[in-house]
Structures are given as C-alpha cells and as structure tokens.
Amino acid sequence: MSVRKGAPALLGAGTLCAALLLTGCASTTPPDAPHRPASAPAAGDARPKAARPDAAANSLASAPAPAPRIPGIGPATHALVPDGTSQALVVTGTGPDDNTATATLYARDAAGRWTGAAGPWPAHNALRGWTPEHFAGDLRTPIGVFRIGDAGGRLPDPGARLPYDQDPEFAISGTGFSGESLEGSFDHVIAIDYNRVPGRTPLDKERPLGAERGGGVWIHVDHGGPTQACVALKREALRALLRALDPAREPIVVMGPATDLAR
C-alpha cells in the first residue's frame, strides 16, 4: 500500500451544525431613528413628488447580486465550501432516516456559476439514514461538507486524477443488510475526509477524532443495499466520477438530507 502526503485537511464533522447555530442569532435591525417633521410642500403643490424612474433604476442596478450557490444548497451550508473549490459532489438524501439518495457532480465556471457536470446518479447511504454527529456503529452517514482527495481499490486505476492506491486489501466478502453480496464493493473507492488523515491511502486506519467517532467513510461501488456509513454509487457512475474529479479543483462532497443541505 502506498502512503501519500500533502492533501488538504478535512473540514470537520460538526462544522455544519456550528454554522447553523451561528446563523440568525442576533438581530441586525437598527434602533428606530428619531422622528423629524417632513418639510412642507411648496405652495400650489399639495402632493409629494414621486421618485424619478431613472433614480429607482440606478438604485436597483447598484444593488449587489446574490452570491452564486450550488443548486439545492442553502447559505449556511454553502458558507462551508472552501473558496478554492470548483467541484462539488452533492449527495442529497430524501429524509433523515432514509438510506437512498441522489448524487450530482457540480462544477463552478470562471464567472462563479455552479452548473451540473455529471449525474444525477442514484445512491445508497447508511441503513439508518443521516446524522450531524457520527459515531462508530450508529449506522448513519455523517452530514456535512468534506474534502475528497484520495482514491483506491482492488481493481486497477480507471483513469483517476486523484492519487489512486490499488491494493488487494480492498477485497471484501459477506452479505449486506438486504442479504446482497458485498463482493466487489471496494473495487473502486474515494475516501471522504471524515476522521482520517488526508493524503494517505483510504486503507489508512489513523483516526484523529478517536476510534469512537468512526472512520473509513468512503464513496464505493453500490452492492444494491444500504451501507454502514458510506455513500455507494453504481459501478459505472463511480468510475465516471473518478475520471472527472480533479485535485487542482479542490473537490468536496456535500452530503445530507435535502432539508439540512438547504439551510
């Protein structure tokens, strides 16, 4: 197995919750201004003059345009997207306890607009759905914004631009929660930077947050049922994603239920 160094650090599992708690806590409404009587209208003119149309148009033209956001992503979630990121895989769950989702790759152009680049693809997530605070064995997928920079698998590199570690240790056997075979699930994987050291093979076992916070959260080949904590895509979709992700674009995954991501 190869060990790579130098990838950017993960954004952190509880960051989305902290951002949401900080949003909208304090009022920004200024205190009432003191009352001042209006000037009396000139003689012969009992009605106040309307604002000039060109002045109103100039006021609207000078208003700042809203910041472009990834479709379906609200301001609190989007605030966690790193400034240098121009590729984002958005995995949108249908509800907090559901184990099916939709994954779409978005890309930001030179003008700052986010548009769909690949997908949407059907996906599976953890058996019991999602959580903002993941622990080992809870059978939920962590909600948040995470970097993705390392890949690997049992099979040879399908053309990934991310560092790719081919290793027989990615072999897996057994059955999933629906009785389906797990064989081939780790033929290709992308490590999600949740509780791991970036820049290393996805097989690396170091857990900076501690073993109790789980780890080994990957994007891997869908075996036809829910996962322990990972996100799973059909084989060809995952291979297409591996070929599309560019480390120079600082790719991330944004994942969680639709209602959470829209905040």
Number of C-alpha atoms within 10 A of each C-alpha: 14 13 12 15 10 9 18 14 17 19 19 15 22 16 18 22 17 11 15 15 11 10 12 8 8 7 6 7 6 6 6 6 6 6 6 6 6 6 6 9 11 9 6 6 9 9 8 9 8 6 8 8 9 9 10 10 10 10 10 11 10 8 8 7 8 6 9 13 18 22 15 15 19 16 18 20 24 21 14 16 21 15 8 10 16 21 26 27 27 24 27 25 26 16 16 18 15 18 24 22 24 19 24 20 23 22 20 19 11 7 7 12 15 19 15 16 15 16 15 16 15 17 25 29 32 24 22 18 28 25 22 17 16 22 18 14 11 18 21 27 27 25 26 24 31 27 26 28 29 25 27 28 27 19 17 13 20 15 12 19 17 21 19 25 25 18 17 13 11 19 15 15 11 9 13 16 13 11 10 13 16 19 15 19 24 25 21 26 28 26 26 26 29 28 24 25 21 23 21 24 26 28 19 16 14 14 16 12 14 13 13 11 17 19 25 20 22 22 25 27 27 24 22 19 21 26 25 20 30 23 27 29 25 17 17 10 20 21 19 15 19 22 15 17 22 16 18 13 14 19 25 26 22 23 26 27 20 19 15 22 24 16 16
